[in-house]
Amino acid sequence: MAYNNDENSSRNRYRNPESKLQYHWDKVQHLLNGEPEKIAPVTIHFAPTLECNHNCYFCTYGEAKKKHCGAVKMSLENAKDYLKKLNDAGVRGIIFTGGGDPCTHEDLIHMMEECNLLGMHFALNTNGGLLSSELSESILKLNPVYVRVSINAGSPKFQRLMAGKDDFDEILTNFKALLMNKVRLNNDVNVSAACVVGEINYLDLKNLADAILKIEKEVEKETGINPQIDIHIRPIYNHKTSKIYDKYDEEFINRVKSILQERENGLQAVESFERFIEENEQTPQAILDKALKIIEDEIKPELKNGNSKINIFYPNERMKTVGVRNKKAYDCCLGLYFYGTVWSDGKLYPCVEYAGIEEYAVGDLNNNTAREILSSEERKKAIARMNERLHECPPVCAYNEMNIYLDNLIKGAEKFSAEKTRGISFI
C-alpha cells in the first residue's frame, strides 16, 4: 500500500488512489480505452485567493505568487461562475486551498454554499490561524467532506520558523473549537491535522502529536464523545514554484542556523538547510528516515498506550524516496487527467504543483467553459509538454501514488473493480 494508517475504517477509502478510483470507474475506463482526453477531473483544487496570513519558507507557491500578474483574489461573482462551469463539465469535488489561505477570503462561506447549490462536494485546507469557532461552525453546517488544518510545528518556537508567525496557541485553540463544533453539531466531517516534515521541524513531530492527543482527551472529557482525528504527515520537497528567494532576511536565516547548530549534527544540519534554500536540494533522506522512526517508535506507541483513536497517515513512497532522485516508477503522469487546479485569476492547470506558472495553464475560465478547456488541443499539448519534462518534476509529488497505481493498472499488474456507488465522496 502507498499509505500507512492505523485504522481500516470506511473513511479510509479516500486515502489512497485504488480505493478512491473504484468509485469513478467511468473515468478509469476512458483511460483503459486509450481515451484520457475524455476524462473530466475528479477533483479540482480551488484557490480563491493568494493572500495568506503565514509566510512559510517552503511554500509550494512562493515563487509563483511572487511573479503572478493576474488577480490576487477571486470576486464572489467570478468564483460562482467558475464553479458552475466546472460542475457543467463533470467535476464533482472542490478543495478550497492555496494559493493563499482560503480563510482570508471574506466570501469563502458563500463559495461553499454555491458548491452545495450545485451538488458538488467540497473540502477545506487551511493553516487554521483564522479558523475561528464562529467560522468553523458556519463551515460545518454546510457539510464539507473534510476540514484539514496544517500544523507544521509542535511548539511556538518552531511555529515561528515554519510559518513566519507565532500563532501556534491560536491554531490549537481553533482546532479544538472545530472539534467541539463537530461534536455539538453531530457532524461526520473528517477533521485532520496535517504536517509537512523537513530539516527544521522533524524533531518537533512528537510535540505535535502530544498536543493533538491532549486536545482529543479534552474534547472527549468535555463532551463524552471521541471527536475522531486524523494526522497526515508528508515530506517537504522542493520543486519549481517553491520559495521566494529574496524574502529570507538575515534574521530568519540566523535564527534557523542557531537552532540547527544546537543539534548533535549541527554543522551538517546547517549545510543541509543552506542547500535546500540556495541550491533547491530535496529534504535529506536521513531526515525523513528519522521522522519515520519517530512516528513508529514514539508517536504510535504513545497513542496506543493512551487509548487514543487518532489515526496516523503518511505516504510511504514519498517518505522513503524524496531524498533519493531516482528514475520515477512510471513514464507518464496520468494524474494530470484526474485532478486540476483553478488559480485565483480563473486559469485552469492540470498540475497542482505547477499552478500559477503561465506556461502550464490549459485555459481561462473567464473566456471559456471548463468543458471547452478540458476537450481542447491546448490541454492535450500542455499535458504532453509536462510529460516530456517529467524528469524535471520533484522525485515524488502529489500525484505520485496515483500514477504508480494507474501505471500498474494499464500494465495489468493491478485489477480494477468497476463499482458504481451512490452517495460517495468526490474529494
C-alpha positions as CSV (number, residue, x, y, z in Angstrom):
1,M,0.0,0.0,0.0
2,A,1.2,3.5,-0.7
3,Y,-0.3,4.9,2.5
4,N,0.2,3.6,6.0
5,N,-2.5,4.1,8.6
6,D,-3.6,2.7,11.9
7,E,-7.3,2.1,11.2
8,N,-9.3,0.4,8.4
9,S,-12.4,2.5,8.8
10,S,-14.7,3.2,5.8
11,R,-13.3,6.7,5.7
12,N,-10.0,5.4,4.5
13,R,-11.3,4.7,1.1
14,Y,-10.5,8.3,0.3
15,R,-6.9,7.9,1.5
16,N,-5.3,6.0,-1.4
17,P,-5.8,6.0,-5.2
18,E,-7.0,2.4,-5.6
19,S,-9.8,2.7,-3.1
20,K,-10.8,6.2,-4.4
21,L,-10.8,5.4,-8.1
22,Q,-13.0,2.4,-7.9
23,Y,-15.8,4.9,-7.3
24,H,-15.0,6.7,-10.6
25,W,-15.0,3.6,-12.8
26,D,-16.2,5.6,-15.9
27,K,-13.2,7.9,-15.8
28,V,-10.8,5.0,-15.4
29,Q,-12.5,3.2,-18.2
30,H,-11.7,6.1,-20.5
31,L,-8.1,5.7,-19.6
32,L,-8.1,1.9,-20.2
33,N,-9.7,2.6,-23.6
34,G,-6.9,4.9,-24.5
35,E,-9.1,8.0,-24.4
36,P,-7.7,10.0,-21.4
37,E,-8.8,13.3,-23.1
38,K,-12.4,12.4,-22.2
39,I,-11.7,12.4,-18.5
40,A,-13.1,15.3,-16.5
41,P,-11.1,15.8,-13.3
42,V,-12.5,14.0,-10.3
43,T,-11.4,16.9,-8.0
44,I,-10.3,20.5,-8.5
45,H,-8.1,22.4,-6.1
46,F,-9.7,25.8,-5.9
47,A,-7.5,28.8,-4.8
48,P,-9.9,31.7,-4.1
49,T,-7.0,34.0,-3.0
50,L,-3.2,34.3,-3.0
51,E,-3.4,36.3,0.3
52,C,-2.0,34.5,3.3
53,N,-1.5,35.2,7.0
54,H,1.6,32.9,7.1
55,N,4.9,33.2,5.3
56,C,6.2,29.7,5.1
57,Y,9.8,29.4,3.8
58,F,8.9,26.2,1.9
59,C,5.6,27.5,0.4
60,T,4.7,25.4,-2.7
61,Y,3.5,28.6,-4.5
62,G,6.1,31.0,-3.2
63,E,7.8,31.9,-6.4
64,A,4.5,31.6,-8.5
65,K,2.8,34.1,-6.2
66,K,5.7,36.5,-6.4
67,K,5.7,36.5,-10.2
68,H,1.9,36.4,-10.6
69,C,0.4,39.4,-12.5
70,G,-3.3,38.4,-12.5
71,A,-6.0,38.7,-9.9
72,V,-4.8,38.0,-6.4
73,K,-8.4,37.4,-5.2
74,M,-11.5,36.0,-6.9
75,S,-14.6,38.0,-6.8
76,L,-17.6,36.1,-5.5
77,E,-19.3,36.5,-8.9
78,N,-16.3,35.0,-10.7
79,A,-16.0,32.2,-8.2
80,K,-19.6,31.2,-8.7
81,D,-19.1,31.3,-12.5
82,Y,-16.0,29.1,-12.3
83,L,-17.8,26.6,-10.0
84,K,-20.8,26.4,-12.3
85,K,-18.6,25.8,-15.4
86,L,-16.6,23.1,-13.6
87,N,-19.8,21.4,-12.5
88,D,-21.2,21.5,-16.0
89,A,-18.0,19.8,-17.2
90,G,-18.4,16.9,-14.8
91,V,-16.2,18.0,-11.9
92,R,-17.9,17.0,-8.6
93,G,-15.3,17.7,-5.9
94,I,-13.8,21.0,-4.9
95,I,-11.0,21.5,-2.4
96,F,-10.7,25.1,-1.2
97,T,-7.0,25.6,-0.7
98,G,-3.9,27.8,-1.5
99,G,-2.6,29.9,-3.2
100,G,-3.0,31.7,0.0
101,D,-5.1,30.7,2.9
102,P,-8.8,30.4,1.9
103,C,-10.0,31.7,5.3
104,T,-8.6,35.1,4.4
105,H,-11.3,35.4,1.8
106,E,-14.4,37.1,3.1
107,D,-16.7,35.2,0.7
108,L,-15.4,31.7,1.4
109,I,-18.7,30.7,3.1
110,H,-20.7,31.9,0.1
111,M,-18.5,29.9,-2.3
112,M,-19.1,26.8,-0.2
113,E,-22.8,27.5,-0.3
114,E,-22.6,27.6,-4.1
115,C,-21.0,24.2,-4.1
116,N,-24.0,22.9,-2.1
117,L,-26.4,24.5,-4.6
118,L,-24.6,22.8,-7.5
119,G,-24.5,19.5,-5.7
120,M,-20.7,19.5,-5.6
121,H,-18.8,18.0,-2.6
122,F,-16.2,20.3,-1.1
123,A,-13.4,20.3,1.5
124,L,-11.1,22.8,3.1
125,N,-7.3,23.0,3.5
126,T,-6.3,25.9,5.9
127,N,-3.5,26.8,8.2
128,G,-6.1,27.3,10.9
129,G,-4.9,30.7,12.1
130,L,-8.1,32.4,11.0
131,L,-10.4,29.4,11.5
132,S,-12.4,30.9,14.4
133,S,-15.0,28.9,16.3
134,E,-17.7,31.0,14.5
135,L,-16.2,30.4,11.1
136,S,-15.7,26.6,11.6
137,E,-19.3,26.3,12.9
138,S,-20.6,28.0,9.7
139,I,-18.4,25.7,7.5
140,L,-19.5,22.6,9.3
141,K,-23.2,23.4,8.9
142,L,-22.6,23.2,5.1
143,N,-21.3,19.6,5.5
144,P,-17.8,19.6,4.0
145,V,-16.2,16.2,3.3
146,Y,-13.2,17.2,5.4
147,V,-11.5,20.2,7.1
148,R,-7.7,19.8,7.3
149,V,-5.6,22.2,9.4
150,S,-1.9,22.5,8.5
151,I,0.1,22.5,11.8
152,N,3.7,22.2,10.9
153,A,5.2,22.5,14.4
154,G,4.6,21.2,17.9
155,S,5.6,24.4,19.7
156,P,5.6,28.2,19.3
157,K,9.4,28.2,18.8
158,F,9.2,26.0,15.7
159,Q,5.9,27.5,14.5
160,R,7.7,30.8,14.1
161,L,10.4,29.2,12.0
162,M,8.0,27.2,9.8
163,A,5.2,29.7,9.3
164,G,6.9,33.0,9.8
165,K,4.4,33.8,12.6
166,D,4.0,32.6,16.1
167,D,0.3,31.7,16.2
168,F,0.7,28.1,17.5
169,D,-1.6,28.6,20.5
170,E,-4.3,30.3,18.5
171,I,-4.3,27.5,15.9
172,L,-4.6,24.8,18.6
173,T,-7.5,26.8,20.2
174,N,-9.2,27.0,16.8
175,F,-8.6,23.3,16.1
176,K,-10.2,22.3,19.4
177,A,-13.1,24.6,18.7
178,L,-13.5,22.9,15.3
179,L,-13.7,19.6,17.0
180,M,-16.1,20.8,19.7
181,N,-18.4,22.2,16.9
182,K,-18.2,18.9,15.1
183,V,-19.4,17.0,18.2
184,R,-22.0,19.6,19.1
185,L,-23.5,19.6,15.6
186,N,-23.2,15.8,15.4
187,N,-21.3,16.2,12.1
188,D,-19.4,13.3,10.5
189,V,-16.9,15.6,8.7
190,N,-13.4,14.3,8.7
191,V,-11.2,16.6,10.8
192,S,-7.5,16.3,10.5
193,A,-4.2,18.0,11.2
194,A,-1.5,18.0,8.5
195,C,2.2,18.3,9.0
196,V,5.0,18.6,6.4
197,V,8.3,17.4,7.7
198,G,11.8,18.8,7.0
199,E,15.2,19.6,8.4
200,I,13.8,22.2,10.8
201,N,10.8,20.6,12.4
202,Y,11.2,16.8,12.3
203,L,12.2,16.7,16.0
204,D,9.0,18.6,16.8
205,L,6.7,15.8,15.5
206,K,6.4,14.2,18.9
207,N,5.3,17.5,20.5
208,L,2.7,18.0,17.8
209,A,1.3,14.5,18.4
210,D,1.2,15.3,22.2
211,A,-0.7,18.5,21.5
212,I,-3.3,16.8,19.3
213,L,-3.6,13.9,21.8
214,K,-4.2,16.5,24.6
215,I,-7.0,18.1,22.6
216,E,-8.6,14.7,21.8
217,K,-8.7,13.9,25.6
218,E,-10.1,17.4,26.5
219,V,-12.9,17.2,23.9
220,E,-13.8,13.7,25.0
221,K,-13.8,14.7,28.7
222,E,-16.0,17.8,28.0
223,T,-18.4,16.1,25.6
224,G,-18.3,12.4,26.4
225,I,-17.6,11.8,22.7
226,N,-14.3,11.0,20.9
227,P,-14.0,13.5,18.1
228,Q,-12.1,11.2,15.7
229,I,-8.9,13.0,14.5
230,D,-6.5,12.1,11.7
231,I,-2.9,13.3,11.5
232,H,-1.4,13.4,8.0
233,I,2.4,13.6,7.7
234,R,4.2,14.1,4.5
235,P,7.7,15.4,3.5
236,I,8.7,18.9,2.5
237,Y,10.1,18.8,-1.0
238,N,11.5,21.3,-3.5
239,H,10.0,22.0,-6.9
240,K,9.9,24.7,-9.5
241,T,7.5,27.1,-7.7
242,S,8.8,26.6,-4.1
243,K,10.1,29.5,-2.1
244,I,10.7,33.2,-2.7
245,Y,14.4,33.6,-2.7
246,D,14.6,37.2,-1.8
247,K,12.3,37.1,1.2
248,Y,14.7,35.4,3.6
249,D,16.1,38.2,5.7
250,E,19.3,37.7,7.7
251,E,17.4,37.4,10.9
252,F,15.4,34.4,9.7
253,I,18.5,32.6,8.3
254,N,20.5,33.2,11.5
255,R,17.6,32.1,13.7
256,V,17.3,28.8,11.8
257,K,21.1,28.3,11.9
258,S,21.3,29.0,15.6
259,I,18.7,26.3,16.4
260,L,20.2,23.8,14.0
261,Q,23.7,24.3,15.3
262,E,22.5,23.2,18.8
263,R,21.9,19.7,17.4
264,E,24.3,16.8,17.6
265,N,25.0,17.0,13.9
266,G,24.7,20.8,13.9
267,L,27.1,21.7,11.1
268,Q,25.6,19.0,8.8
269,A,22.1,20.3,9.5
270,V,23.0,23.9,8.7
271,E,24.7,22.9,5.5
272,S,21.6,20.8,4.5
273,F,19.3,23.7,5.2
274,E,21.5,26.1,3.1
275,R,21.4,23.6,0.2
276,F,17.6,23.4,0.5
277,I,17.2,27.2,0.4
278,E,20.0,28.1,-2.1
279,E,20.5,25.1,-4.3
280,N,17.0,23.7,-4.4
281,E,18.0,20.3,-2.9
282,Q,15.4,18.0,-1.5
283,T,15.0,17.2,2.2
284,P,17.8,14.7,3.0
285,Q,16.6,11.1,3.1
286,A,18.3,10.7,6.5
287,I,15.9,13.3,8.0
288,L,12.8,11.6,6.6
289,D,14.1,8.2,7.9
290,K,14.4,9.7,11.3
291,A,10.9,11.2,11.1
292,L,9.6,7.7,10.2
293,K,11.4,6.2,13.2
294,I,9.8,8.9,15.5
295,I,6.4,8.0,14.1
296,E,6.8,4.3,14.5
297,D,8.8,4.2,17.7
298,E,7.5,7.1,19.7
299,I,4.2,8.5,18.4
300,K,2.3,5.4,17.6
301,P,3.1,3.6,20.9
302,E,2.1,6.7,22.9
303,L,-1.2,6.9,21.1
304,K,-1.8,3.2,21.6
305,N,-0.9,3.4,25.3
306,G,-3.2,6.4,25.7
307,N,-6.1,4.5,24.2
308,S,-6.3,7.2,21.5
309,K,-8.3,6.8,18.4
310,I,-6.2,9.2,16.4
311,N,-5.2,7.9,13.0
312,I,-1.7,8.5,11.6
313,F,-1.4,8.6,7.8
314,Y,1.8,9.1,5.8
315,P,2.8,8.2,2.2
316,N,5.5,5.6,2.4
317,E,6.7,6.1,-1.2
318,R,7.3,9.8,-0.6
319,M,8.8,9.5,2.8
320,K,11.3,6.8,1.6
321,T,12.3,8.4,-1.7
322,V,12.2,12.2,-1.5
323,G,15.9,12.4,-0.8
324,V,16.9,10.0,-3.5
325,R,16.4,11.3,-7.0
326,N,15.9,8.1,-8.8
327,K,14.0,7.5,-12.1
328,K,10.3,7.5,-11.5
329,A,8.4,4.2,-11.4
330,Y,6.3,5.4,-14.4
331,D,6.9,7.1,-17.7
332,C,3.8,9.2,-17.9
333,C,1.9,11.4,-15.4
334,L,-1.7,10.2,-15.6
335,G,-2.8,12.1,-12.5
336,L,-2.9,15.2,-14.8
337,Y,-6.2,13.9,-16.1
338,F,-7.8,13.2,-12.8
339,Y,-7.0,16.4,-10.9
340,G,-6.6,20.1,-11.6
341,T,-6.2,23.5,-10.0
342,V,-8.1,26.7,-10.6
343,W,-5.9,29.7,-9.7
344,S,-7.2,32.9,-8.2
345,D,-7.4,34.6,-11.7
346,G,-9.5,31.8,-13.1
347,K,-6.9,30.0,-15.1
348,L,-7.0,26.2,-15.1
349,Y,-3.9,24.0,-14.5
350,P,-3.7,20.2,-14.7
351,C,-0.9,20.0,-12.2
352,V,-1.3,21.2,-8.6
353,E,2.4,21.6,-8.2
354,Y,2.8,24.0,-11.2
355,A,-0.3,26.0,-10.7
356,G,0.3,29.7,-11.1
357,I,3.0,29.3,-13.8
358,E,1.5,30.6,-17.0
359,E,3.2,28.1,-19.4
360,Y,1.3,25.2,-17.7
361,A,-2.2,26.8,-17.9
362,V,-4.6,25.0,-20.2
363,G,-7.3,27.6,-20.4
364,D,-9.0,30.6,-18.8
365,L,-12.5,30.1,-17.2
366,N,-13.1,33.8,-17.8
367,N,-13.0,33.2,-21.5
368,N,-14.2,29.6,-22.0
369,T,-16.3,26.9,-20.4
370,A,-14.5,24.2,-18.4
371,R,-15.9,21.7,-20.9
372,E,-14.3,23.6,-23.8
373,I,-11.0,23.8,-21.9
374,L,-10.9,20.1,-21.0
375,S,-11.6,18.9,-24.5
376,S,-9.2,21.4,-26.1
377,E,-6.0,20.8,-28.0
378,E,-4.3,23.2,-25.5
379,R,-5.0,20.7,-22.7
380,K,-3.5,17.8,-24.8
381,K,-0.4,19.8,-25.7
382,A,0.1,21.1,-22.2
383,I,-0.1,17.6,-20.7
384,A,2.2,16.2,-23.4
385,R,4.7,19.0,-22.7
386,M,4.6,18.3,-18.9
387,N,5.3,14.6,-19.6
388,E,8.2,15.5,-21.8
389,R,9.7,17.3,-18.8
390,L,8.7,14.6,-16.2
391,H,12.3,14.2,-15.2
392,E,12.3,17.8,-14.0
393,C,9.5,17.2,-11.6
394,P,10.1,16.5,-7.9
395,P,11.2,12.9,-7.2
396,V,7.8,12.3,-5.8
397,C,4.8,14.6,-5.9
398,A,1.1,15.0,-5.0
399,Y,0.1,12.7,-7.9
400,N,2.9,10.1,-7.3
401,E,0.8,7.3,-5.6
402,M,-2.0,7.7,-8.2
403,N,0.5,7.5,-11.0
404,I,2.0,4.3,-9.7
405,Y,-1.4,2.7,-9.3
406,L,-2.6,3.8,-12.8
407,D,0.6,2.7,-14.4
408,N,0.3,-0.8,-12.9
409,L,-3.3,-0.9,-13.9
410,I,-2.6,-0.2,-17.5
411,K,0.2,-2.8,-17.5
412,G,-2.1,-5.4,-16.0
413,A,-0.3,-5.6,-12.7
414,E,-3.4,-4.4,-10.9
415,K,-7.0,-5.4,-11.2
416,F,-9.7,-2.8,-11.2
417,S,-13.1,-3.1,-9.6
418,A,-15.6,-1.2,-11.6
419,E,-18.1,-0.3,-8.9
420,K,-21.0,2.2,-9.1
421,T,-21.8,3.6,-5.6
422,R,-24.3,6.2,-4.6
423,G,-23.5,8.9,-2.0
424,I,-19.8,8.6,-2.1
425,S,-17.3,11.5,-1.9
426,F,-15.6,13.1,-4.9
427,I,-12.8,14.6,-2.8
